[in-house]
Amino acid sequence: MMTVQNLKNNHEEILEHQTPVKAFAFLWARENAMLTAMAICEELALKVEAEIEYQVEETDAGGLVFDKWHIALHTLH
């Protein structure tokens, strides 16, 4: 589990994903109406996760950022 914060509207939610990259991929897919496609096509899901992993940045405060989402490392369970 991890807490994800939307940096644009300060909304937080708790996600139960195995890794931050999978959580970011879920958020991206949800926002882009791709959840069903990614659930059906594992190859698509893997490509999206690989692209997101490449774009994730670490913060000085001990977190990870992708697009407008932030995961503080201390919230990883």
RAPEQUI-V171929 format. One record per pair of residues at least 4 apart in sequence whose C-alpha atoms are under 6 Angstrom apart, sorted by the first residue. I is the first residue (numbers start at 1). GAP is how many residues later the second one is. D is the distance in whole Angstrom. If there is no record, write none. Layout:
i=I gap=GAP d=D
i=I gap=GAP d=D
This chain:
i=1 gap=14 d=6
i=1 gap=15 d=4
i=1 gap=75 d=6
i=1 gap=76 d=5
i=2 gap=12 d=6
i=2 gap=13 d=5
i=2 gap=73 d=5
i=2 gap=74 d=5
i=3 gap=10 d=6
i=3 gap=11 d=4
i=3 gap=72 d=6
i=4 gap=8 d=6
i=4 gap=9 d=5
i=4 gap=66 d=6
i=4 gap=67 d=5
i=5 gap=6 d=6
i=5 gap=7 d=4
i=5 gap=64 d=6
i=5 gap=65 d=5
i=6 gap=4 d=5
i=6 gap=5 d=5
i=6 gap=62 d=6
i=6 gap=63 d=5
i=7 gap=61 d=5
i=7 gap=62 d=6
i=17 gap=6 d=6
i=21 gap=32 d=6
i=25 gap=24 d=6
i=29 gap=4 d=6
i=29 gap=5 d=4
i=29 gap=6 d=5
i=30 gap=5 d=6
i=37 gap=4 d=6
i=38 gap=6 d=6
i=38 gap=7 d=5
i=49 gap=4 d=6
i=56 gap=9 d=6
i=56 gap=10 d=5
i=57 gap=7 d=6
i=57 gap=8 d=5
i=58 gap=5 d=6
i=58 gap=6 d=5
i=59 gap=4 d=5
i=59 gap=5 d=6
i=62 gap=11 d=6
i=63 gap=8 d=5
i=63 gap=9 d=4
i=63 gap=10 d=5
i=64 gap=6 d=6
i=64 gap=7 d=5
i=65 gap=4 d=6
i=65 gap=5 d=4
